[in-house]
Amino acid sequence: MLVYNLSMSLIDRIKIGEKAAILEFYKAFSPRIQIYLQRRVPKEIAQEILNDVFLDALDEIPLLKHEQNVLGWLYRIARNKTIDYYRKRKLKSVLFSQIPYLEFAAKEMTQPEFVLEKEKAREKIERAMSRISTKYAMILRMHYEDGMHVKEIALTLNLTNKARARMKFIEEYDIS
């Protein structure tokens, strides 16, 4: 019960913008979340996922209800991040197993009819990017074109809006 009450006061302090509360929040909950992650993913990946968990948590704190179990909420975010990690890993292994086919497909994509399709897709993406905020577009370009990790982007731009940027892009892409 003590951790629960402490967490709520931390949450309130974070909501009002107290920067020291963010560090306290991280110190209070990160050891448990890190142990949880290290039991589920490789150790070197656990730290990156841990950072993503807290970036997402800080981004969503304004939506957190006072009576909500903060530790359980953080475990749920960590669980979802772990699932995402394994999904991406599986997708990469499937893609790598298809490299001979993909190389053949890449050669075929140079044919005029495929070049036109690629150009149409690029135009649609650019239209969608032009409809979202400059900040969101920059975040998406940094992540998907420059290959930057979420933590790097957050540190570089001092923000944590990648998920919102991605959702806004998807909305605009579907419209166009």
N, C-alpha and C positions, 0 to 999 in steps of 0.2 A: 504493500500500500504506500510506503514511503516513496518508492521510485515513481509510482503513478502520480502522486501529488507533486513531486519534484518536476516530473516531465510536463505537467500541465502549466506550472509556473514558467518553465523554460519556454514552452510553446507560446504562452501569452507574451513573454518578453521578446521572442523572435517576431511575433506578429506585429508588435509595436516598433520593430526596427532596431532592437538592441543588438549590436554586433557581437558583444562578448557572450551573449546567450547562445549564439550559433556554435562557438567553440565548446561551451559547456555541454550543449546538446550532443555534439559529436563525441566528446570525451565520455559522456554518460552512457551512450548507446552503442558506439562503434565496436567495443571489444566483443560484445555478445553477437553482433551481426557478423563481425569478421570470423569468429569461430564457426558460426553457422555456415558461412560461405566457404571456408577452408575445408569443411567436411564434404562439400558438394562439387567444388571446382578446383582445378589446379591452383596451387598457392599463388603463383605469379598473376593469375587472373583474378583471384579473390580480392586483391587490393583495388584493382581497377573497378570491379563491380561494386565494392564497398563505396568508393567515391561516387559512382553513379547513383547508388541507393540514396546517399545523403544529398546529392544535387537534386534528385527527383523529390525527395522528402521536403527539402527547403522550398522548392518550387510549389509544392502542394500544401504547405502548412496553412496558408490562408483558408483552405477548404476544410481543414481538420476540425472536427467537433470536439468540444471540451471533454465530453464523457468517453471519448474513444481511447482505447488502449494503445498508447504510442508505440510500445515495444512490439506488440502484435502487428500494428500497422507497418512498422519498419521490416519485420520478418516477411510480411506479405510482399512488400516492394522487393526485398532481397530474393524471395522465391520467384517472383515474376522475372527479375533480371537474370536469375540462374536459368530459367526456362528459355529466355531469349538467347542466352549464350549458347546453350546446347542446340537450339533451333538453327542459329547462324552457323554453328560448327557442322551440323548435319548438312545444311545447304551447301557449305563450302566443299564438303567431302563428295557430295553428289556432283557438284559442278566440276571438281577436279577429276572425277572418274569419267566425265564426259569430254575431257579436253580434246581427244582426237576428233570427236564429232564437232565440238565448238570451233576447232581450227578449220575444219571443212566448211562449217557454216559461215565463219568469218570471211573465208575466200569467196563464198557465194554472195555474201552481203555487198561485195563490190560490184555486182551486176546492177545495171541501171534501175531496174524496178525496185531493188532493195535500197539503193541509195535514196530514191524518192521517199520510200517509207521511213527511213532513218531521218531524213530531213523534216518530214511531217511531224514525227515524234519530237524532234528537237524543237521545232517551232511551238508545238503544244506545251512543252515544258517551259520554254522561255515566256510564253504568254502567261502561264500560271505563275511563274516567278515574278513577273512584272506586276501581278495583281496583289501579291502579298507585301507586307511591309519590308522596307529595305533591311531592317535588322534581321527579320526571319530569313530573307533570301541570303543574307551574308552567312548566317549560321548554317543553313543547308549547304551552301557552296563550300564552306570551310570543312564540313563533315564529309560530304559525298564527292566533291571534286578534289579537294586538297588532302583528304584522308585523315583529317585531324580527329583525335579522340574527343569525346564529350568534355572530359576534364580540361583538356588543352583549350578548347573553345571557351569554356566557362571562365577559365583564368585569363585568357586573352581579352575577352569582351566584358568580363565581370558580370556575367549573367547566366541563367540556367533555363533558357526557353526553347531548347532543341525540340522537345516533344510538341510544344505548341506550334513551332515553326513547321514541323513536319505535317501536323494535322491541317494547318491553314493551307499549305501547299496542296495536300491531297484534295481538299475542298475545291480549290481553284482549278486544279488539274481536271477534276471530274466535271466542272462547269464548262471548261473549254474543250 
